[in-house]
Amino acid sequence: MECLDTIGDYALRSLGYGERLLPRTDFTLCQQFTLIGSGMIWNVYFGVVALLTGFALATAVAVGKASRHLWIRKPAEWFVFIFRGSPLFIQFFFGYFLFLSLKQAYPAWGPFTSAWLGAALVLFLNTSAYSAEIFYGALRSIPKGDVEAADAYGLTGLPRFRRVIWPTMLRLAWPSYTNEAIFLFQATTLVFFSGFPATQQKGDALYYANYFADKTFNPFIPYPILAGYFIILTLCIIGVFGWINGRLNRHLPQDRRARLKLRPQVIR
């Protein structure tokens, strides 16, 4: 019953609901699991928002990079180069101080200095650049026969892209894009180290794991709990993206269907 009370008090604390005061002494495993799990809500939020919005921008940038028009291709190439060529950690700090400067001149930029919007925007731009490069490679790998078949059916312009090129691009890019999605969710832990503040102690999972490690001088309990949550989250991503991969390849014979081959990225 005591653990159920703890869950009721702290399960939604990272969103500002429930008990406001954090436990000070006699930390229990239930408290650590509950509060770190509560912080995971923010990590999932950052990942989902950046992934969904970044998917659309990545598709547009990949198409722009493959364009024959220089005034479209060059901005797309520079966008990918800048965000892939600089560390995500530096992008967080640059984004925070940029939004802070804009806030001083234009108060409307105030929300961008908070993690829920500013950090999500940085993650959105970063994953868009990496995903765009993946999609661009897939565009370059589309078999000529698919395009020629679309031309033979009289498909041109947007109908050809929507019905032939885009689905084929996704099918070819999906295994690599799955790895990018996994890394994106793991990269949300960097928000804790960025300049974006956690308002009213509404921190992410690493915020609470660091709190318990500092208070108990024992990092071997909260950090493995945090790692366990991310392992579960990774398995969920693999399941969802694996199902989508099956849907993208459902028209192919069983022996020709692309399988997900996860290659964890140790260094970004």
C-alpha positions as CSV (number, residue, x, y, z in Angstrom):
1,M,0.0,0.0,0.0
2,E,2.8,2.4,0.8
3,C,4.2,1.9,-2.8
4,L,0.8,2.6,-4.2
5,D,0.6,5.8,-2.2
6,T,4.0,6.8,-3.6
7,I,2.9,6.1,-7.2
8,G,-0.2,8.2,-6.5
9,D,1.9,11.1,-5.1
10,Y,4.7,11.2,-7.6
11,A,3.7,9.4,-10.9
12,L,2.8,12.7,-12.6
13,R,5.1,15.0,-10.6
14,S,7.1,15.9,-13.7
15,L,4.0,17.5,-15.1
16,G,3.3,19.5,-12.0
17,Y,0.6,17.2,-10.5
18,G,0.7,15.5,-7.1
19,E,3.2,16.0,-4.2
20,R,5.5,18.9,-4.8
21,L,8.1,18.2,-2.2
22,L,10.7,15.5,-3.1
23,P,11.6,12.9,-0.5
24,R,14.6,13.9,1.5
25,T,15.7,10.8,3.4
26,D,15.0,7.1,3.6
27,F,14.7,6.7,-0.2
28,T,12.9,3.6,-1.3
29,L,13.1,1.7,-4.6
30,C,9.5,2.6,-5.2
31,Q,10.2,6.3,-4.9
32,Q,13.1,6.0,-7.3
33,F,11.3,4.0,-9.9
34,T,8.2,6.2,-9.7
35,L,10.0,9.6,-10.0
36,I,12.4,8.5,-12.7
37,G,9.5,7.0,-14.5
38,S,7.6,10.3,-14.1
39,G,10.6,12.1,-15.7
40,M,10.5,9.7,-18.7
41,I,7.2,11.5,-19.7
42,W,9.3,14.4,-20.8
43,N,11.9,12.3,-22.6
44,V,9.1,10.6,-24.5
45,Y,7.5,14.0,-25.3
46,F,10.8,15.4,-26.7
47,G,11.4,12.3,-28.8
48,V,7.8,12.0,-30.2
49,V,7.5,15.7,-31.0
50,A,11.0,15.9,-32.7
51,L,10.4,12.6,-34.6
52,L,6.9,13.5,-35.9
53,T,7.8,17.0,-37.0
54,G,11.3,16.1,-38.1
55,F,9.9,13.4,-40.5
56,A,8.1,16.0,-42.6
57,L,11.0,18.4,-42.7
58,A,13.5,15.6,-43.5
59,T,11.4,14.4,-46.4
60,A,11.3,18.0,-47.8
61,V,15.1,18.5,-47.3
62,A,15.9,15.2,-48.9
63,V,13.8,16.1,-52.0
64,G,15.4,19.5,-52.0
65,K,18.9,18.0,-51.8
66,A,18.1,15.8,-54.8
67,S,16.7,18.7,-56.8
68,R,18.3,19.8,-60.1
69,H,17.8,23.5,-59.1
70,L,20.8,25.0,-57.4
71,W,18.8,27.5,-55.4
72,I,16.9,24.6,-53.8
73,R,19.7,22.1,-53.5
74,K,22.3,24.3,-51.8
75,P,20.2,25.4,-48.8
76,A,19.2,21.8,-48.3
77,E,22.9,20.7,-48.4
78,W,24.0,23.4,-46.0
79,F,21.2,22.6,-43.6
80,V,22.3,19.0,-43.4
81,F,26.0,19.9,-43.2
82,I,25.5,22.4,-40.3
83,F,23.4,20.2,-38.1
84,R,25.3,17.0,-38.9
85,G,28.6,18.7,-38.7
86,S,28.2,20.2,-35.2
87,P,27.7,18.4,-31.9
88,L,24.1,18.2,-30.6
89,F,25.4,19.4,-27.2
90,I,26.7,22.6,-28.7
91,Q,23.4,23.1,-30.6
92,F,21.5,23.0,-27.3
93,F,23.7,25.7,-25.8
94,F,23.7,27.8,-29.0
95,G,19.9,27.5,-29.3
96,Y,19.4,28.5,-25.6
97,F,21.5,31.6,-25.7
98,L,20.1,32.6,-29.1
99,F,16.5,32.4,-27.8
100,L,17.6,34.2,-24.6
101,S,19.0,37.1,-26.7
102,L,15.8,37.2,-28.8
103,K,13.7,37.2,-25.6
104,Q,15.4,40.3,-24.4
105,A,14.6,42.1,-27.6
106,Y,11.2,40.5,-28.3
107,P,9.4,39.1,-25.2
108,A,7.3,36.8,-27.4
109,W,10.4,34.5,-27.7
110,G,10.1,33.8,-24.0
111,P,8.6,30.3,-24.3
112,F,11.5,29.2,-26.5
113,T,13.9,29.6,-23.5
114,S,12.0,26.8,-21.8
115,A,12.9,23.1,-22.3
116,W,9.4,22.1,-23.5
117,L,9.7,24.2,-26.6
118,G,13.3,25.3,-27.1
119,A,14.9,21.9,-26.5
120,A,12.3,20.2,-28.6
121,L,13.0,22.7,-31.5
122,V,16.7,21.9,-31.3
123,L,16.1,18.1,-31.4
124,F,13.6,18.6,-34.3
125,L,16.2,20.4,-36.4
126,N,19.0,17.9,-35.5
127,T,17.0,14.8,-36.3
128,S,15.6,16.4,-39.5
129,A,19.2,16.8,-40.8
130,Y,20.2,13.2,-40.0
131,S,16.9,11.8,-41.3
132,A,17.2,13.9,-44.5
133,E,20.6,12.4,-45.3
134,I,19.1,8.9,-44.8
135,F,16.1,9.7,-47.1
136,Y,18.4,11.3,-49.6
137,G,20.5,8.1,-49.8
138,A,17.3,6.1,-50.3
139,L,16.2,8.5,-53.1
140,R,19.5,7.9,-54.9
141,S,19.0,4.1,-54.5
142,I,15.5,3.9,-56.0
143,P,15.7,1.3,-58.9
144,K,15.4,2.9,-62.3
145,G,12.8,0.3,-63.2
146,D,10.3,1.7,-60.6
147,V,10.6,5.2,-62.1
148,E,10.3,3.9,-65.7
149,A,7.3,1.9,-64.8
150,A,5.6,5.0,-63.3
151,D,6.4,6.9,-66.5
152,A,4.9,4.1,-68.5
153,Y,1.7,4.4,-66.6
154,G,1.7,8.2,-67.3
155,L,2.4,9.2,-63.7
156,T,4.4,12.5,-63.4
157,G,5.1,15.2,-60.8
158,L,3.4,14.9,-57.5
159,P,1.3,11.7,-58.3
160,R,4.5,9.9,-59.3
161,F,6.3,11.0,-56.1
162,R,3.3,10.2,-53.8
163,R,2.5,6.8,-55.3
164,V,5.9,5.4,-56.4
165,I,9.0,7.4,-55.3
166,W,8.0,8.2,-51.7
167,P,6.9,4.7,-50.7
168,T,10.0,3.2,-52.2
169,M,12.2,5.7,-50.5
170,L,10.6,4.9,-47.1
171,R,10.9,1.1,-47.7
172,L,14.6,1.5,-48.4
173,A,15.4,4.0,-45.7
174,W,13.3,2.5,-42.9
175,P,15.9,0.2,-41.2
176,S,18.4,3.1,-41.0
177,Y,15.6,5.5,-39.9
178,T,14.7,3.2,-37.1
179,N,18.3,3.5,-35.7
180,E,18.0,7.3,-36.0
181,A,14.7,7.2,-34.0
182,I,16.3,5.1,-31.3
183,F,19.3,7.5,-31.0
184,L,16.9,10.5,-30.9
185,F,15.1,9.2,-27.8
186,Q,18.4,8.4,-26.1
187,A,19.7,11.9,-27.0
188,T,16.8,13.4,-25.1
189,T,18.9,12.9,-21.9
190,L,21.2,15.7,-23.1
191,V,18.4,18.2,-22.4
192,F,19.3,17.8,-18.7
193,F,22.8,19.1,-19.4
194,S,21.7,21.9,-21.8
195,G,21.0,25.5,-20.7
196,F,17.2,25.0,-21.0
197,P,15.9,25.1,-17.4
198,A,13.5,22.6,-15.8
199,T,10.8,25.0,-14.6
200,Q,9.3,24.3,-11.2
201,Q,11.4,21.1,-10.9
202,K,9.5,19.5,-13.8
203,G,12.6,17.6,-14.9
204,D,13.2,14.7,-17.2
205,A,14.3,11.2,-16.1
206,L,17.9,12.1,-15.8
207,Y,17.0,15.1,-13.5
208,Y,15.5,12.7,-10.9
209,A,18.2,10.0,-11.4
210,N,20.8,12.7,-10.7
211,Y,18.8,13.9,-7.7
212,F,18.8,10.4,-6.0
213,A,22.5,9.9,-6.9
214,D,23.5,13.2,-5.3
215,K,21.4,12.5,-2.2
216,T,22.5,8.9,-1.6
217,F,26.0,9.1,-3.0
218,N,25.2,5.9,-4.7
219,P,24.8,6.1,-8.5
220,F,24.4,2.3,-8.9
221,I,20.7,2.3,-8.2
222,P,19.1,5.3,-9.9
223,Y,21.2,5.2,-13.1
224,P,20.6,1.5,-13.8
225,I,16.9,2.2,-13.2
226,L,17.1,5.0,-15.8
227,A,18.9,2.7,-18.2
228,G,16.2,0.0,-17.7
229,Y,13.5,2.5,-18.7
230,F,15.4,3.4,-21.9
231,I,15.9,-0.2,-22.7
232,I,12.1,-0.7,-22.4
233,L,11.5,2.4,-24.5
234,T,14.0,1.1,-27.2
235,L,12.1,-2.2,-27.3
236,C,8.9,-0.3,-27.8
237,I,10.4,1.7,-30.7
238,I,11.7,-1.5,-32.3
239,G,8.3,-3.1,-32.1
240,V,6.4,-0.1,-33.6
241,F,9.0,0.6,-36.3
242,G,9.2,-3.2,-37.1
243,W,5.4,-3.3,-37.6
244,I,5.6,-0.2,-39.9
245,N,8.5,-1.9,-41.8
246,G,6.3,-4.9,-42.3
247,R,3.5,-2.8,-43.7
248,L,5.9,-1.0,-46.1
249,N,7.1,-4.3,-47.4
250,R,3.9,-6.3,-47.3
251,H,3.6,-6.4,-51.1
252,L,7.0,-8.1,-51.5
253,P,7.7,-11.8,-51.4
254,Q,8.8,-13.1,-48.0
255,D,12.4,-13.6,-49.0
256,R,12.7,-10.1,-50.4
257,R,11.4,-8.2,-47.4
258,A,13.9,-6.0,-45.7
259,R,14.6,-6.9,-42.1
260,L,15.5,-4.4,-39.4
261,K,19.2,-4.6,-38.6
262,L,19.8,-2.4,-35.6
263,R,23.3,-0.9,-35.4
264,P,23.6,1.1,-32.2
265,Q,25.5,4.4,-32.6
266,V,28.1,4.7,-29.9
267,I,29.4,8.0,-31.1
268,R,27.3,10.7,-32.8
